[in-house]
């Protein structure tokens, strides 16, 4: 019988990853598919893994050809595909178990031509995180839309997070060009041709990133690679003639990513490549509307102007400045116009570019204040951080004013300047509980504004947090939770009358949760949502009207609250077959208290550390989100850290020892540029008394002027190394200075980075 879905998977020399990729396809909950494997002339053992899947699963079949590149290999796969629907997978990526079920079901219900979904980036070093280019197009579900109604779709340049109707694909005779970056011209054209598109917020694709991350030495800076990038961009720009509604958006995207990549290539290009690179860059920049380049920041404008002037030497200096992270050098006053500041970027006095281009607009000389420490001290919320006016020299006499803002009301806070070695101004401010108590009842959030004055320059802005997991606290009967808003502000969210988690413990084969819920709920239950099916748990409740409420709830409340207890069976939580995350093999469940349409998350108010409950080769972890809401994580039993200790330059990370888990090596590892191979740092591992600890002297982990980024890894004998998991409750004090490093968390993974 003809399969409903054809999955085309080209591959070339991916023996390290292809088995995991194909396994994620074999485990799909939507089973009516075929996988068309196209061997594009591989020279390694990738073919053996492909043949193994073909032998075990008749839905997999192999096509071989001489090496022609990814685009032609995809075209070959399409010609052999027989399904009613069509999709593509890159052979080093992963597909979540429910992805095709979600997209095919959507197309069956709406009759759209394309179903497209969200994507995640992943690797061991940085964990799993939202793909930047997919966050806006797929922020919410938008079924039966199109690129004109939802222009952000035009920024989705990948072909693999979609399912296409085969009749639609054949009607418009799509064919991938024989170049790299072949996705975008086909993807944008398909979006423009489609009558309707189903845009889905659910993650349907996991996009692998090298462990070393982005690097100036990566292959993307080679001339042949850049030439294909420009050819692809030109094809995209040609398509914009029929879509003026998305013209500016796509041009800005190409300027920020593709043209910027060409300019960055000057940092490492050979001398004989400089002139061809100039020609290549001008070929692309000449296609942009003038206002696109005029609106970029000064440094980027200099790069583009140097490109137009053909000044390869200046382009090299600018590219190296960018690669060294030195784009925020102090500016100087204009020699004859003291109210104007000139950026001290390369070429100011020794290039052909007009000096006026180096003048910084007012919006780039802005206030920056960042909170790096937060604690509740007696009657105050104490904030410590740094402040500076961007591009101005450090000023020990700079005045710092911080205010608490609620609606149109602003209250000045006392600020103390603290002497440190940091060239930025270090400040400390306190928000008295009395001030928070006096906020109006309608206030749902408050934020901090800052005013900085250095000499004649005065700038206003908002305070931003550097903290990933800040802790909230009670003020009267309201909980104030510090959070980072999408626009970067540090905001105190006011939470009142919400469900709370006040305690949790393991009791036999159950996880026992204790807390409070509003009394108005008639029949509340605990709901844990996951792709494999929701879990519902009844609440055993003690009414606030009985017994001694004052003894149970020692706080005057405007909303009556009842205490509850919920027992969640571990057998209901453990599911090794249906993990939502195909990379970490885990499922994150966000518990909600629900009574009909009345739903609320559980605010964690009574725990200082997580609860970890190993069961066989799996573990249930009770954790908290950055907003301090309860999360339950079900995943494989692995090395987990729950404690951080520092003593000068010595750093010790430790955690529990569990049966069946290998503790052969727990080490700090850094990865080579453009590679998935790493170097392990010095350190000492101790396993005793039911705990493991990894101690390191950070002075032995740095050398010269090179920037270092170390990640804490577990190396289990002959098995694949992985990043050590963390109890999120221990991350509340991060980032934390340790010698010349900053210890921080990225997606819950510990990193030591040169500050």
Steps between C-alpha positions, in 0.01 A plus 500: 500500500609857434626663822338824608832671578840484328802605707804582285833465684815576297829418672873537447769398752287521816581168666509665843140623483292315239391210722349739757328693222342190346402364840303822566309433176434133576344603834243740352147465632377556144599170340367519142822626341796400289857621548689557175870491591728657239868414535677790333828314451599457867859389568451398864277240670176699466371249243533211746271676747250576221503137379445380856176701525390380157548140610306549823217722376338464157396866509866594442659465155835612362588685178866555409664754270834668440564806715304794363415704808203535731263669255533243218483218760170637622374519143594134452306411812192686376498307171492171697247620760149355469306656789209742496703730723869591479757610756879525533747417778871578523687189609664645813176641645215350703120500470277494811282192531167678441618744231350341188181402679450868589575635152312237298197533727507876449507465119220244511284743702573825311582398141796743505790438263774516765518424873805658662608485864744630754859382532757454775880528483692237695836362599656371821679823579200733494215253543168555325378851425268692271628549145543876456372520142187302589394679818292773333344302213380229741439687825133395495277267300374665182313242291374593153719808467740617229820698466311821424284478812792369710815659346734350762472172307725656237791473747463121528766400251520125573326223302502229766246621760211457259268247339391581143213361299661305215245634250600854602873419465448351153266777384774763545785265396732589787859391453794574725793684335841333505645743753536525876230706678255348257212505752401865507407551131275192507350573842412862422363412158279230656370745758416747223329235287296342780138607535512425874763382747457344844757661733537288816665605826591142598865405441507256207872497426830489693783674315851391600776754567868418526620469858747783441219732392554781253867563426696742284684200353189314386462392140228759444774763447659320206457682170313220321258475789443877497446502124220245538353709781485804270347298216232374737432853629468631145240234423309607811522869404361418155196344668430820694383673183171316542479561876560867590325435834803307627771680301647710783481218753690254278757758388580587863532130576744445213699810600524392865599140423629442148672828420639519854651152454682614185642801683614283793690274257759777448647419844651169381502530121829459312638808326411368155137456611446860611408653165266212403334534840446872444337428164284228653381725782422789268309265277262432787489844665414667168169310505382657827285809521714791634297544819573140605872572549437851634304362796769264636728585799814706441748212500300304245451815293880543492539145373253562220650837407849346488359231276351757263832690500687179417731552801609141567762599760244690707256212465763266643564732796128534569444124473779430749358762735166320485662157549681630810175635646637855512205680339418696815824698523465840675408791276658847510360847470526656157806735497292804404141387572505395868136386502582234239674172583712313246546125520865399511461220250774417248527746212381818673803705395677271253236384252305654215170473684343833605555575868128572536427127470693445826271730697288309745127572496338575835327160518837318502627701797243341725474407866574142597434374851509130586409327827749222572406412861159491668406406855224553755658656810274566796255766387667570165551352156870564437628543143863536399618558146699708255417813304661677205423736216587311187803621306600755768821456704455359849413781741557441874286806571204388292168562674256209515130550575262204513124517541223246551232554235136396536279625221561876486627509856875507568675476839870578544716233665810556710814407302847427638808492277727206583875501429608197293758410234228511235552800266123541495329678788383246757187597689281361774138593557228383735127479447338525844219254567294796620523650151382173343223466757375846407455417132140527378297180493458517122876481440598176322864592445754773571834571340819699558608806303851640509644845432876536451692827485863531396614859449258664261357170381178375661325183390191313617411136453386187681681256727564154354569174688802275450340234721337193344320363808434789742310427819177673593360576844191586701410859576185491706256274316658556159792316341751712306684301233794650306484404132660604176242629252534447122625860462779437752359678805533383857138486612349407834184308426234526771331164562203481729247227565683250281556130565816430698732206559622513860659156530585177319636161602532140382265256672550143374397490135344845504611859482302694760434867425368739764376851454209742489222574254235773496191398698274606213599188305222246540673184373862576414732237356865492403558472124839410351502555125723301265484386139439135593186591695411713799526374859224610738533472877225590751585736787431408861400835646468650848246781499614835638177527698580199723755452774739786562570683174731744676724213604509358148529824305694755707428792272203729452359440153253681281426166325385207715729198456469129579786260562532196273694180459544311173657158457643438152594141419848462350361227273276762337792739443763262361476454123811381315314464169355847452752767608411843362870588464676260256847627593494492880246212497281679751161663549441824688156518659363830629241421770186712512220513751176493303134537589301519179623810316681628811865406448822609668864396525652396831726767648787342697505687831613237753800318349869593506620199300361254251371149559670224301342155494690229307294204382692233311687666216273808508468792740217735589630849577293766671645829376403866461476719193676840474167652607497269809214280383505125559635268229520120508764341278503129411820383336797261501701449819820700454765685698323793667644794695320662792769703680754771410787604731775755439818583691703764321609345170376154599162384374324183616185360341334201669190283496346168604632159393239266354526126430548416134654836409866518397720746689820414314565866417329832564708771341498848353526476121553758225448434132734571212382758244277359226498163671312260723829383657600637839789545741456410868630734766689420821307405810437240768197271528400347832223244553425416862222507757227476238616816323737600223698824484710653221758751620698729269749785535381746236847659469604179323220539244605820330798612295602801292239734352280225361138490616397176666163334541501185711194275547461245781481154340454143620710243313348156567764249390437385144166682472430839347602794724224741599462829685436462872137568591425752775245559773355836395466611863881519528516743207340792687842644588631500144678659325783478755857637461768233552849638445527623142186308406128545533308188601162510332217280379384463142183293463578349841855398401802633692756710312825665605560794268772764502327818614 
